[in-house]
Amino acid sequence: MKTYGAAIRQIRKNKSLSQSDVSNNILARTTISKIENNNITPTITTVESIIIKLDVTMDELRYIKNNYQLSIREEIIADFFKLVSNTQTELIMNIITRCDNYLDNNSKDSLLEDIRLALKAALLLTNNEFELAQKLVKPIWERLEKIDHFSLIEIRLVCNILFYFPLDVIEKFVPRLLIMIDKYNALDKSLNPLKAALLINTATIFMRHNSAITTSSLNAATIIAKEINRFDLLASAYYLQGVNANDPSLIDKAKNIFLAIEKEAILFQFEEEYFPERAENIIY
């Protein structure tokens, strides 16, 4: 792993910039030299001033500092957020083991402890042990519900555990969560698929309980999916719209999209849930 000074020097030279090019009204050239040679440790304000000149983000600087690799902690978090469903048992168990190893060798880390609990709850769900799963993630919810404004990571974590909870909690909290996502949207456009998925999951939960919430959630998800060209999310929204409105043409439209983008596994999950007699005809 490099020092911040070494990473800054590498980026600067890669861009064919001199130390004078990176200096400004705040930083003298000699200060840049001392930082690059590890004679002084830069403050966060100093680093921010430098990376603006270098046209990189803080995340990119840390990535280069770590020899173009994520840290062990960052890898665990990244793999957690890549999970598609609780049926990925092998991957879930792998991440749990990595959480165990990290937490055994590092000081208390609330986020990784929460991720470990959420994954253990996901494994319980595969055995239909919903009440045990809900009990396991309850401490996470009790901690997070006291927070007025979530960080990006907390937003993603809440989206992963929200649907373990009673309908009244979900109904009250989803609008708040959508507002939080919108606040971060200008910073991180990758939240758009998360928002669409949240709306689709909300519609799924309320399908048999509240047609108005289901309809409005699916309409919003359809718009977002079209805007970001996420055809898997669009097909999911169409399928659920067809089920909710008893419209076979929408279901057929969804099927055609799933087959065209080779997402038969998702189609199978929908068919198994709503039309189990047809699921066995899907080959994937």
Backbone as CSV, one residue per row, in Angstrom:
resi,resn,N_x,N_y,N_z,CA_x,CA_y,CA_z,C_x,C_y,C_z
1,MET,0.850,-1.202,0.000,0.000,0.000,0.000,0.883,1.248,0.000
2,LYS,0.526,2.209,-0.851,1.291,3.450,-0.928,0.847,4.423,0.164
3,THR,1.647,5.459,0.366,1.217,6.587,1.191,0.379,7.506,0.304
4,TYR,-0.341,8.430,0.924,-1.083,9.411,0.135,-0.123,10.229,-0.727
5,GLY,1.033,10.545,-0.169,2.006,11.317,-0.935,2.461,10.591,-2.182
6,ALA,2.757,9.290,-2.043,3.204,8.505,-3.191,2.101,8.381,-4.239
7,ALA,0.862,8.206,-3.781,-0.260,8.101,-4.726,-0.475,9.417,-5.466
8,ILE,-0.351,10.537,-4.750,-0.506,11.853,-5.382,0.594,12.076,-6.409
9,ARG,1.829,11.712,-6.063,2.938,11.864,-7.003,2.713,11.005,-8.261
10,GLN,2.238,9.780,-8.079,1.984,8.898,-9.215,0.936,9.485,-10.149
11,ILE,-0.160,9.965,-9.577,-1.230,10.536,-10.400,-0.733,11.788,-11.126
12,ARG,-0.015,12.622,-10.405,0.496,13.861,-11.000,1.408,13.559,-12.187
13,LYS,2.337,12.612,-12.009,3.273,12.294,-13.091,2.564,11.627,-14.262
14,ASN,1.573,10.784,-13.964,0.804,10.148,-15.037,0.099,11.189,-15.907
15,LYS,-0.250,12.312,-15.301,-0.934,13.376,-16.022,0.046,14.408,-16.589
16,SER,1.356,14.133,-16.413,2.414,15.039,-16.912,2.256,16.445,-16.340
17,LEU,1.912,16.508,-15.065,1.773,17.799,-14.385,2.986,18.024,-13.481
18,SER,3.389,19.265,-13.348,4.458,19.614,-12.419,3.857,19.899,-11.049
19,GLN,4.698,19.966,-10.045,4.218,20.324,-8.720,3.634,21.729,-8.719
20,SER,4.186,22.599,-9.531,3.649,23.964,-9.644,2.253,23.957,-10.233
21,ASP,2.003,23.011,-11.180,0.666,22.908,-11.772,-0.376,22.531,-10.720
22,VAL,0.050,21.742,-9.741,-0.885,21.255,-8.715,-1.046,22.264,-7.580
23,SER,-0.058,23.092,-7.360,-0.158,24.102,-6.305,-1.203,25.152,-6.671
24,ASN,-1.640,25.909,-5.683,-2.660,26.941,-5.906,-2.529,28.008,-4.831
25,ASN,-3.583,28.802,-4.688,-3.541,29.887,-3.701,-3.471,29.363,-2.264
26,ILE,-3.862,28.093,-2.078,-3.872,27.509,-0.740,-2.559,26.784,-0.454
27,LEU,-2.059,26.084,-1.465,-0.872,25.247,-1.281,0.301,25.765,-2.108
28,ALA,1.453,25.833,-1.476,2.678,26.200,-2.194,3.280,24.957,-2.835
29,ARG,4.127,25.160,-3.844,4.778,24.034,-4.511,5.607,23.235,-3.513
30,THR,6.263,23.937,-2.589,7.101,23.245,-1.603,6.270,22.331,-0.696
31,THR,5.015,22.723,-0.440,4.130,21.885,0.369,3.798,20.600,-0.388
32,ILE,3.526,20.728,-1.692,3.263,19.544,-2.518,4.460,18.601,-2.457
33,SER,5.659,19.173,-2.563,6.883,18.365,-2.534,7.014,17.620,-1.203
34,LYS,6.743,18.302,-0.104,6.851,17.668,1.212,5.825,16.540,1.371
35,ILE,4.624,16.753,0.836,3.594,15.713,0.916,4.019,14.485,0.112
36,GLU,4.490,14.726,-1.115,4.872,13.618,-1.991,6.058,12.837,-1.441
37,ASN,6.917,13.504,-0.703,8.092,12.843,-0.126,7.855,12.369,1.311
38,ASN,6.582,12.420,1.721,6.173,11.924,3.039,6.850,12.656,4.196
39,ASN,7.205,13.918,3.969,7.791,14.716,5.042,6.720,15.338,5.929
40,ILE,5.510,15.479,5.376,4.371,15.938,6.166,3.154,15.100,5.798
41,THR,2.241,14.947,6.739,0.990,14.221,6.487,-0.101,15.238,6.159
42,PRO,-0.700,15.143,4.972,-1.692,16.158,4.580,-2.994,16.031,5.358
43,THR,-3.640,17.143,5.609,-4.970,17.138,6.211,-5.986,16.805,5.118
44,ILE,-7.199,16.498,5.514,-8.246,16.191,4.545,-8.509,17.397,3.646
45,THR,-8.429,18.597,4.215,-8.637,19.814,3.417,-7.552,19.952,2.357
46,THR,-6.320,19.639,2.730,-5.208,19.717,1.788,-5.373,18.688,0.675
47,VAL,-5.739,17.458,1.043,-5.932,16.411,0.042,-7.046,16.794,-0.926
48,GLU,-8.139,17.326,-0.400,-9.250,17.743,-1.269,-8.802,18.812,-2.251
49,SER,-7.978,19.745,-1.792,-7.474,20.800,-2.662,-6.614,20.218,-3.787
50,ILE,-5.818,19.188,-3.458,-4.933,18.574,-4.455,-5.716,17.757,-5.475
51,ILE,-6.675,16.945,-5.020,-7.370,16.064,-5.959,-8.250,16.851,-6.928
52,ILE,-8.683,18.043,-6.522,-9.414,18.898,-7.465,-8.509,19.265,-8.633
53,LYS,-7.267,19.571,-8.324,-6.290,19.905,-9.364,-5.954,18.683,-10.224
54,LEU,-5.997,17.500,-9.615,-5.643,16.277,-10.334,-6.835,15.644,-11.054
55,ASP,-8.027,16.200,-10.852,-9.254,15.675,-11.473,-9.513,14.216,-11.102
56,VAL,-9.352,13.889,-9.841,-9.721,12.564,-9.345,-10.595,12.744,-8.106
57,THR,-11.307,11.695,-7.756,-12.127,11.733,-6.549,-11.347,11.148,-5.379
58,MET,-11.870,11.342,-4.177,-11.231,10.777,-3.003,-11.239,9.251,-3.071
59,ASP,-12.344,8.684,-3.562,-12.420,7.229,-3.702,-11.349,6.716,-4.661
60,GLU,-11.156,7.429,-5.774,-10.144,7.006,-6.743,-8.742,7.117,-6.157
61,LEU,-8.485,8.181,-5.402,-7.174,8.341,-4.760,-6.910,7.184,-3.805
62,ARG,-7.908,6.817,-2.995,-7.730,5.708,-2.057,-7.500,4.393,-2.807
63,TYR,-8.184,4.231,-3.927,-8.048,3.014,-4.736,-6.630,2.902,-5.303
64,ILE,-6.096,3.998,-5.811,-4.734,4.009,-6.341,-3.731,3.816,-5.203
65,LYS,-3.999,4.467,-4.071,-3.143,4.321,-2.895,-3.040,2.854,-2.475
66,ASN,-4.118,2.104,-2.690,-4.157,0.692,-2.320,-3.768,-0.204,-3.504
67,ASN,-2.927,0.357,-4.414,-2.418,-0.399,-5.572,-3.537,-0.928,-6.470
68,TYR,-4.508,-0.046,-6.736,-5.622,-0.357,-7.624,-6.411,-1.578,-7.146
69,GLN,-6.587,-1.651,-5.861,-7.374,-2.727,-5.263,-8.282,-2.149,-4.192
70,LEU,-9.419,-2.817,-3.989,-10.253,-2.465,-2.848,-9.626,-3.035,-1.593
71,SER,-9.865,-2.406,-0.471,-9.438,-2.982,0.801,-10.308,-4.201,1.085
72,ILE,-9.890,-5.027,2.036,-10.680,-6.209,2.402,-12.095,-5.801,2.806
73,ARG,-12.198,-4.739,3.586,-13.505,-4.254,4.035,-14.351,-3.795,2.855
74,GLU,-13.740,-3.051,1.932,-14.467,-2.559,0.760,-14.929,-3.700,-0.128
75,GLU,-14.110,-4.751,-0.245,-14.491,-5.915,-1.050,-15.709,-6.621,-0.454
76,ILE,-15.727,-6.749,0.867,-16.871,-7.383,1.530,-18.140,-6.585,1.266
77,ILE,-18.052,-5.274,1.435,-19.223,-4.413,1.232,-19.688,-4.482,-0.219
78,ALA,-18.729,-4.423,-1.158,-19.071,-4.461,-2.589,-19.771,-5.771,-2.943
79,ASP,-19.252,-6.893,-2.446,-19.847,-8.190,-2.757,-21.227,-8.333,-2.119
80,PHE,-21.410,-7.746,-0.946,-22.729,-7.784,-0.303,-23.766,-7.077,-1.164
81,PHE,-23.394,-5.919,-1.686,-24.356,-5.156,-2.474,-24.550,-5.704,-3.883
82,LYS,-23.696,-6.646,-4.294,-23.873,-7.295,-5.596,-24.841,-8.470,-5.526
83,LEU,-25.154,-8.918,-4.325,-26.044,-10.069,-4.177,-27.394,-9.791,-4.829
84,VAL,-27.893,-10.766,-5.542,-29.169,-10.617,-6.247,-30.319,-11.207,-5.435
85,SER,-30.077,-12.369,-4.818,-31.144,-13.003,-4.043,-30.556,-13.859,-2.930
86,ASN,-31.436,-14.267,-1.995,-30.969,-15.092,-0.878,-30.769,-16.547,-1.277
87,THR,-30.952,-16.843,-2.569,-30.689,-18.200,-3.051,-29.209,-18.407,-3.384
88,GLN,-28.416,-17.337,-3.344,-26.981,-17.452,-3.634,-26.248,-17.909,-2.373
89,THR,-26.623,-19.100,-1.908,-26.168,-19.594,-0.601,-24.655,-19.640,-0.475
90,GLU,-23.987,-20.163,-1.488,-22.529,-20.320,-1.412,-21.838,-18.972,-1.254
91,LEU,-22.274,-17.986,-2.050,-21.675,-16.662,-1.975,-21.983,-15.996,-0.633
92,ILE,-23.210,-16.159,-0.145,-23.597,-15.590,1.145,-22.722,-16.152,2.262
93,MET,-22.517,-17.459,2.261,-21.688,-18.081,3.296,-20.237,-17.618,3.198
94,ASN,-19.775,-17.401,1.964,-18.415,-16.902,1.763,-18.244,-15.514,2.367
95,ILE,-19.228,-14.645,2.148,-19.141,-13.283,2.684,-19.237,-13.294,4.203
96,ILE,-20.084,-14.171,4.758,-20.188,-14.287,6.214,-18.840,-14.685,6.811
97,THR,-18.182,-15.645,6.185,-16.868,-16.086,6.666,-15.857,-14.943,6.622
98,ARG,-15.881,-14.163,5.551,-14.963,-13.032,5.433,-15.277,-11.958,6.470
99,CYS,-16.559,-11.768,6.768,-16.939,-10.840,7.840,-16.387,-11.330,9.176
100,ASP,-16.543,-12.638,9.430,-16.034,-13.217,10.673,-14.537,-12.963,10.817
101,ASN,-13.793,-13.238,9.744,-12.336,-13.077,9.787,-11.948,-11.619,10.003
102,TYR,-12.648,-10.712,9.320,-12.329,-9.285,9.452,-12.626,-8.803,10.868
103,LEU,-13.789,-9.168,11.384,-14.200,-8.691,12.705,-13.350,-9.308,13.819
104,ASP,-12.807,-10.501,13.572,-11.916,-11.118,14.557,-10.582,-10.378,14.664
105,ASN,-10.200,-9.718,13.571,-8.869,-9.095,13.524,-8.887,-7.569,13.521
106,ASN,-10.088,-6.977,13.652,-10.192,-5.520,13.642,-11.121,-5.064,14.757
107,SER,-11.033,-3.792,15.059,-11.888,-3.235,16.102,-13.347,-3.242,15.640
108,LYS,-14.235,-2.943,16.532,-15.672,-2.989,16.264,-16.016,-2.236,14.982
109,ASP,-16.802,-2.882,14.130,-17.219,-2.300,12.860,-18.717,-2.549,12.705
110,SER,-19.520,-1.542,13.020,-20.975,-1.703,13.040,-21.536,-2.123,11.690
111,LEU,-20.986,-1.570,10.607,-21.525,-1.883,9.285,-21.309,-3.356,8.940
112,LEU,-20.104,-3.859,9.151,-19.845,-5.264,8.821,-20.609,-6.206,9.757
113,GLU,-20.810,-5.785,10.985,-21.623,-6.589,11.900,-23.068,-6.650,11.399
114,ASP,-23.564,-5.515,10.890,-24.920,-5.476,10.323,-25.022,-6.346,9.075
115,ILE,-24.006,-6.283,8.219,-24.000,-7.091,7.002,-24.014,-8.575,7.352
116,ARG,-23.217,-8.959,8.326,-23.175,-10.364,8.744,-24.550,-10.825,9.237
117,LEU,-25.211,-10.004,10.037,-26.540,-10.364,10.525,-27.548,-10.467,9.386
118,ALA,-27.489,-9.510,8.455,-28.414,-9.518,7.322,-28.233,-10.777,6.472
119,LEU,-26.992,-11.205,6.296,-26.720,-12.401,5.497,-27.174,-13.667,6.215
120,LYS,-26.969,-13.712,7.515,-27.444,-14.865,8.278,-28.975,-14.937,8.220
121,ALA,-29.615,-13.779,8.230,-31.072,-13.742,8.104,-31.507,-14.228,6.727
122,ALA,-30.736,-13.871,5.704,-31.053,-14.322,4.347,-31.010,-15.840,4.242
123,LEU,-30.041,-16.461,4.922,-29.956,-17.918,4.917,-31.170,-18.539,5.615
124,LEU,-31.634,-17.891,6.680,-32.822,-18.388,7.374,-34.053,-18.345,6.475
125,LEU,-34.117,-17.299,5.651,-35.265,-17.158,4.748,-35.326,-18.288,3.730
126,THR,-34.167,-18.795,3.316,-34.167,-19.894,2.348,-34.831,-21.142,2.933
127,ASN,-34.897,-21.215,4.263,-35.578,-22.326,4.944,-36.944,-21.909,5.478
128,ASN,-37.425,-20.748,4.963,-38.739,-20.218,5.352,-38.850,-19.918,6.847
129,GLU,-37.723,-19.595,7.465,-37.734,-19.248,8.891,-37.808,-17.722,9.027
130,PHE,-38.940,-17.175,8.624,-39.093,-15.724,8.540,-38.991,-15.063,9.907
131,GLU,-39.645,-15.614,10.904,-39.655,-14.978,12.226,-38.251,-14.928,12.835
132,LEU,-37.486,-16.003,12.649,-36.109,-16.005,13.150,-35.253,-14.987,12.402
133,ALA,-35.485,-14.880,11.077,-34.734,-13.909,10.276,-35.061,-12.490,10.724
134,GLN,-36.334,-12.234,10.952,-36.766,-10.910,11.399,-36.158,-10.563,12.754
135,LYS,-36.133,-11.533,13.642,-35.553,-11.317,14.971,-34.063,-11.010,14.869
136,LEU,-33.390,-11.665,13.923,-31.951,-11.493,13.778,-31.593,-10.078,13.314
137,VAL,-32.406,-9.514,12.406,-32.070,-8.187,11.868,-32.717,-7.052,12.655
138,LYS,-33.532,-7.391,13.655,-34.206,-6.343,14.444,-33.225,-5.344,15.059
139,PRO,-32.077,-5.787,15.610,-31.129,-4.807,16.166,-30.614,-3.808,15.127
140,ILE,-30.476,-4.270,13.882,-30.040,-3.348,12.818,-31.088,-2.268,12.631
141,TRP,-32.339,-2.713,12.541,-33.424,-1.757,12.321,-33.533,-0.772,13.479
142,GLU,-33.406,-1.278,14.700,-33.530,-0.410,15.875,-32.441,0.652,15.887
143,ARG,-31.264,0.301,15.371,-30.179,1.291,15.307,-30.427,2.298,14.186
144,LEU,-30.819,1.802,13.020,-30.942,2.669,11.850,-32.179,3.571,11.888
145,GLU,-33.245,3.110,12.541,-34.472,3.913,12.539,-34.318,5.202,13.349
146,LYS,-33.277,5.278,14.162,-33.026,6.485,14.945,-32.259,7.544,14.149
147,ILE,-31.777,7.155,12.967,-30.973,8.063,12.147,-31.880,8.852,11.215
148,ASP,-31.732,10.162,11.226,-32.577,11.011,10.379,-32.154,10.967,8.917
149,HIS,-30.859,10.947,8.685,-30.351,10.958,7.311,-29.298,9.872,7.151
150,PHE,-29.587,8.924,6.266,-28.670,7.816,6.053,-27.532,8.202,5.125
151,SER,-26.382,7.551,5.328,-25.299,7.633,4.357,-25.655,6.721,3.179
152,LEU,-24.867,6.782,2.107,-25.130,5.933,0.941,-25.113,4.458,1.308
153,ILE,-24.131,4.058,2.094,-24.031,2.654,2.479,-25.232,2.245,3.327
154,GLU,-25.664,3.121,4.213,-26.823,2.809,5.056,-28.097,2.700,4.227
155,ILE,-28.226,3.534,3.182,-29.374,3.437,2.281,-29.424,2.050,1.652
156,ARG,-28.275,1.594,1.163,-28.221,0.277,0.524,-28.503,-0.836,1.533
157,LEU,-28.005,-0.675,2.741,-28.246,-1.690,3.770,-29.724,-1.763,4.121
158,VAL,-30.364,-0.609,4.309,-31.788,-0.590,4.651,-32.615,-1.244,3.553
159,CYS,-32.258,-0.982,2.286,-32.987,-1.594,1.172,-32.889,-3.114,1.214
160,ASN,-31.820,-3.636,1.795,-31.634,-5.081,1.874,-32.412,-5.726,3.014
161,ILE,-32.725,-4.962,4.052,-33.375,-5.579,5.217,-34.799,-5.081,5.455
162,LEU,-35.220,-4.055,4.738,-36.509,-3.416,5.032,-37.672,-4.394,4.976
163,PHE,-37.610,-5.330,4.042,-38.776,-6.173,3.805,-38.884,-7.366,4.754
164,TYR,-38.049,-7.351,5.782,-38.218,-8.317,6.861,-39.287,-7.846,7.849
165,PHE,-39.721,-6.604,7.730,-40.513,-5.989,8.779,-41.998,-5.902,8.434
166,PRO,-42.848,-5.610,9.430,-44.299,-5.565,9.206,-44.686,-4.530,8.156
167,LEU,-45.856,-4.739,7.543,-46.312,-3.879,6.452,-46.429,-2.424,6.870
168,ASP,-46.879,-2.168,8.104,-47.058,-0.783,8.522,-45.713,-0.062,8.617
169,VAL,-44.668,-0.790,9.028,-43.334,-0.195,9.083,-42.832,0.089,7.673
170,ILE,-43.021,-0.870,6.765,-42.580,-0.695,5.375,-43.319,0.465,4.724
171,GLU,-44.638,0.507,4.903,-45.456,1.556,4.278,-45.032,2.942,4.748
172,LYS,-44.691,3.049,6.021,-44.287,4.343,6.574,-42.888,4.739,6.118
173,PHE,-42.018,3.729,5.967,-40.616,4.057,5.761,-40.205,4.194,4.300
174,VAL,-40.858,3.474,3.382,-40.439,3.518,1.975,-40.449,4.940,1.407
175,PRO,-41.494,5.757,1.625,-41.449,7.133,1.094,-40.256,7.924,1.619
176,ARG,-39.925,7.738,2.879,-38.769,8.421,3.466,-37.473,7.955,2.801
177,LEU,-37.395,6.661,2.559,-36.197,6.106,1.928,-36.054,6.602,0.488
178,LEU,-37.155,6.724,-0.227,-37.122,7.227,-1.603,-36.626,8.673,-1.650
179,ILE,-37.028,9.465,-0.672,-36.568,10.861,-0.597,-35.064,10.895,-0.365
180,MET,-34.571,10.030,0.528,-33.133,9.971,0.786,-32.359,9.589,-0.471
181,ILE,-32.883,8.624,-1.217,-32.232,8.206,-2.465,-32.169,9.373,-3.443
182,ASP,-33.254,10.116,-3.555,-33.288,11.257,-4.479,-32.265,12.326,-4.093
183,LYS,-32.034,12.497,-2.809,-31.059,13.498,-2.367,-29.649,13.152,-2.842
184,TYR,-29.360,11.854,-2.918,-28.029,11.401,-3.324,-27.913,11.154,-4.832
185,ASN,-29.010,11.277,-5.543,-29.029,10.871,-6.940,-28.034,11.640,-7.801
186,ALA,-27.861,12.928,-7.522,-26.914,13.726,-8.305,-25.480,13.255,-8.095
187,LEU,-25.202,12.713,-6.921,-23.861,12.223,-6.606,-23.611,10.833,-7.158
188,ASP,-24.630,9.975,-7.082,-24.432,8.564,-7.442,-25.622,8.069,-8.265
189,LYS,-25.453,8.058,-9.590,-26.526,7.632,-10.485,-26.814,6.137,-10.369
190,SER,-25.899,5.378,-9.751,-26.147,3.948,-9.577,-27.293,3.690,-8.606
191,LEU,-27.767,4.756,-7.950,-28.910,4.607,-7.055,-30.224,4.461,-7.822
192,ASN,-30.241,4.836,-9.100,-31.475,4.704,-9.877,-31.954,3.259,-9.971
193,PRO,-31.077,2.298,-10.291,-31.541,0.901,-10.275,-32.004,0.457,-8.887
194,LEU,-31.325,0.936,-7.858,-31.726,0.603,-6.490,-33.119,1.140,-6.204
195,LYS,-33.386,2.359,-6.654,-34.704,2.961,-6.440,-35.784,2.158,-7.165
196,ALA,-35.510,1.780,-8.413,-36.484,0.988,-9.169,-36.721,-0.359,-8.498
197,ALA,-35.635,-0.996,-8.035,-35.770,-2.287,-7.359,-36.558,-2.151,-6.058
198,LEU,-36.330,-1.052,-5.329,-37.073,-0.798,-4.092,-38.569,-0.666,-4.382
199,LEU,-38.907,0.042,-5.440,-40.313,0.219,-5.817,-40.939,-1.112,-6.233
200,ILE,-40.188,-1.923,-6.977,-40.691,-3.226,-7.410,-40.898,-4.142,-6.203
201,ASN,-39.943,-4.133,-5.284,-40.083,-4.949,-4.074,-41.264,-4.493,-3.227
202,THR,-41.452,-3.162,-3.165,-42.599,-2.621,-2.425,-43.902,-3.111,-3.042
203,ALA,-43.965,-3.064,-4.373,-45.169,-3.533,-5.070,-45.418,-5.008,-4.800
204,THR,-44.350,-5.799,-4.791,-44.489,-7.235,-4.531,-45.053,-7.487,-3.137
205,ILE,-44.544,-6.756,-2.146,-44.983,-6.935,-0.765,-46.460,-6.569,-0.601
206,PHE,-46.884,-5.502,-1.292,-48.247,-4.993,-1.101,-49.233,-5.515,-2.144
207,MET,-48.793,-6.455,-2.991,-49.636,-6.947,-4.080,-51.006,-7.402,-3.586
208,ARG,-51.026,-8.108,-2.480,-52.286,-8.667,-1.979,-52.897,-7.832,-0.852
209,HIS,-52.298,-6.686,-0.557,-52.749,-5.908,0.601,-53.187,-4.481,0.252
210,ASN,-52.544,-3.888,-0.734,-52.842,-2.486,-1.048,-52.585,-2.236,-2.529
211,SER,-53.653,-2.297,-3.306,-53.540,-2.158,-4.761,-53.023,-0.777,-5.162
212,ALA,-53.367,0.255,-4.387,-52.945,1.622,-4.733,-51.434,1.758,-4.619
213,ILE,-50.865,1.231,-3.530,-49.409,1.290,-3.359,-48.726,0.479,-4.454
214,THR,-49.284,-0.697,-4.756,-48.716,-1.549,-5.802,-48.713,-0.837,-7.136
215,THR,-49.833,-0.240,-7.495,-49.957,0.435,-8.800,-49.009,1.619,-8.904
216,SER,-48.992,2.481,-7.892,-48.136,3.675,-7.953,-46.661,3.293,-7.951
217,SER,-46.291,2.271,-7.187,-44.892,1.837,-7.134,-44.443,1.291,-8.482
218,LEU,-45.287,0.481,-9.114,-44.922,-0.115,-10.405,-44.877,0.925,-11.515
219,ASN,-45.784,1.897,-11.470,-45.748,2.969,-12.478,-44.449,3.756,-12.383
220,ALA,-44.043,4.081,-11.153,-42.794,4.817,-10.952,-41.592,3.978,-11.361
221,ALA,-41.601,2.678,-11.016,-40.490,1.785,-11.374,-40.353,1.654,-12.885
222,THR,-41.480,1.598,-13.592,-41.455,1.481,-15.057,-40.783,2.689,-15.690
223,ILE,-41.113,3.864,-15.192,-40.522,5.100,-15.728,-39.010,5.102,-15.530
224,ILE,-38.576,4.760,-14.328,-37.139,4.756,-14.024,-36.412,3.715,-14.871
225,ALA,-36.982,2.509,-14.966,-36.342,1.426,-15.720,-36.153,1.809,-17.183
226,LYS,-37.133,2.504,-17.747,-37.012,2.961,-19.141,-35.916,4.014,-19.273
227,GLU,-35.871,4.936,-18.314,-34.886,6.019,-18.372,-33.454,5.505,-18.307
228,ILE,-33.233,4.423,-17.537,-31.871,3.924,-17.343,-31.591,2.672,-18.181
229,ASN,-32.538,2.318,-19.042,-32.362,1.156,-19.932,-32.064,-0.131,-19.168
230,ARG,-32.753,-0.332,-18.051,-32.619,-1.577,-17.303,-33.811,-2.480,-17.651
231,PHE,-33.606,-3.312,-18.655,-34.707,-4.105,-19.188,-35.144,-5.218,-18.243
232,ASP,-34.225,-5.679,-17.367,-34.632,-6.674,-16.387,-35.629,-6.079,-15.386
233,LEU,-35.359,-4.829,-14.973,-36.273,-4.154,-14.052,-37.580,-3.784,-14.750
234,LEU,-37.479,-3.386,-16.006,-38.680,-3.049,-16.772,-39.571,-4.278,-16.917
235,ALA,-38.976,-5.411,-17.257,-39.754,-6.640,-17.413,-40.397,-7.046,-16.087
236,SER,-39.662,-6.876,-14.997,-40.214,-7.207,-13.674,-41.432,-6.341,-13.364
237,ALA,-41.308,-5.046,-13.666,-42.433,-4.134,-13.421,-43.632,-4.493,-14.299
238,TYR,-43.381,-4.791,-15.578,-44.472,-5.182,-16.475,-45.174,-6.449,-15.973
239,TYR,-44.365,-7.434,-15.541,-44.949,-8.702,-15.086,-45.886,-8.456,-13.907
240,LEU,-45.397,-7.698,-12.933,-46.210,-7.437,-11.748,-47.419,-6.564,-12.069
241,GLN,-47.264,-5.631,-13.011,-48.421,-4.845,-13.451,-49.482,-5.756,-14.062
242,GLY,-49.015,-6.728,-14.839,-49.950,-7.669,-15.447,-50.686,-8.496,-14.412
243,VAL,-49.964,-8.940,-13.389,-50.595,-9.713,-12.319,-51.574,-8.838,-11.543
244,ASN,-51.141,-7.628,-11.206,-51.971,-6.724,-10.405,-53.245,-6.315,-11.135
245,ALA,-53.133,-6.108,-12.457,-54.286,-5.652,-13.246,-54.989,-6.801,-13.961
246,ASN,-54.505,-8.034,-13.717,-55.042,-9.209,-14.417,-55.015,-8.991,-15.934
247,ASP,-53.858,-8.571,-16.430,-53.692,-8.241,-17.847,-52.646,-9.179,-18.467
248,PRO,-53.067,-10.248,-19.126,-52.125,-11.214,-19.710,-51.174,-10.598,-20.735
249,SER,-51.606,-9.526,-21.406,-50.747,-8.927,-22.432,-49.490,-8.317,-21.811
250,LEU,-49.613,-7.743,-20.613,-48.438,-7.193,-19.933,-47.502,-8.305,-19.475
251,ILE,-48.094,-9.407,-19.014,-47.277,-10.546,-18.599,-46.515,-11.109,-19.788
252,ASP,-47.191,-11.202,-20.936,-46.537,-11.696,-22.148,-45.415,-10.753,-22.589
253,LYS,-45.659,-9.452,-22.460,-44.627,-8.475,-22.812,-43.394,-8.675,-21.912
254,ALA,-43.650,-8.882,-20.625,-42.553,-9.111,-19.688,-41.789,-10.385,-20.050
255,LYS,-42.525,-11.451,-20.367,-41.876,-12.710,-20.749,-40.958,-12.530,-21.941
256,ASN,-41.438,-11.829,-22.944,-40.647,-11.619,-24.149,-39.347,-10.872,-23.851
257,ILE,-39.439,-9.892,-22.946,-38.230,-9.142,-22.576,-37.261,-10.043,-21.817
258,PHE,-37.768,-10.788,-20.842,-36.909,-11.694,-20.072,-36.185,-12.677,-20.990
259,LEU,-36.916,-13.239,-21.940,-36.309,-14.212,-22.848,-35.299,-13.549,-23.770
260,ALA,-35.620,-12.326,-24.226,-34.719,-11.619,-25.140,-33.389,-11.269,-24.481
261,ILE,-33.422,-10.947,-23.185,-32.185,-10.568,-22.487,-31.599,-11.746,-21.711
262,GLU,-32.144,-12.947,-21.957,-31.642,-14.184,-21.365,-31.650,-14.145,-19.833
263,LYS,-32.788,-13.697,-19.296,-32.983,-13.676,-17.849,-34.101,-14.649,-17.468
264,GLU,-33.983,-15.866,-17.979,-35.011,-16.867,-17.720,-35.149,-17.190,-16.234
265,ALA,-34.048,-17.070,-15.480,-34.099,-17.395,-14.049,-35.050,-16.453,-13.307
266,ILE,-35.035,-15.169,-13.682,-35.948,-14.221,-13.038,-37.381,-14.541,-13.423
267,LEU,-37.585,-14.833,-14.704,-38.926,-15.206,-15.177,-39.428,-16.435,-14.429
268,PHE,-38.546,-17.415,-14.227,-38.933,-18.626,-13.501,-39.411,-18.287,-12.092
269,GLN,-38.715,-17.359,-11.418,-39.106,-16.979,-10.060,-40.504,-16.365,-10.044
270,PHE,-40.787,-15.516,-11.040,-42.118,-14.901,-11.114,-43.189,-15.958,-11.404
271,GLU,-42.906,-16.822,-12.365,-43.887,-17.843,-12.724,-44.134,-18.786,-11.542
272,GLU,-43.066,-19.147,-10.840,-43.203,-20.038,-9.692,-44.061,-19.402,-8.599
273,GLU,-43.956,-18.066,-8.466,-44.719,-17.355,-7.438,-46.187,-17.212,-7.821
274,TYR,-46.450,-16.835,-9.079,-47.816,-16.474,-9.459,-48.520,-17.509,-10.335
275,PHE,-47.770,-18.283,-11.105,-48.363,-19.303,-11.973,-47.503,-20.570,-11.914
276,PRO,-47.445,-21.238,-10.755,-46.529,-22.371,-10.570,-46.711,-23.493,-11.582
277,GLU,-47.928,-23.629,-12.107,-48.168,-24.695,-13.073,-47.423,-24.455,-14.390
278,ARG,-46.995,-23.193,-14.628,-46.287,-22.878,-15.869,-44.781,-22.833,-15.693
279,ALA,-44.306,-22.738,-14.441,-42.874,-22.524,-14.185,-42.021,-23.642,-14.741
280,GLU,-42.496,-24.874,-14.682,-41.672,-25.993,-15.112,-41.410,-25.993,-16.617
281,ASN,-42.147,-25.176,-17.358,-41.948,-25.107,-18.805,-40.817,-24.174,-19.214
282,ILE,-40.262,-23.451,-18.228,-39.182,-22.503,-18.518,-37.850,-23.225,-18.427
283,ILE,-37.067,-23.119,-19.489,-35.752,-23.757,-19.543,-34.682,-22.680,-19.398
284,TYR,-33.777,-22.864,-18.442,-32.678,-21.895,-18.271,-31.477,-22.584,-17.680
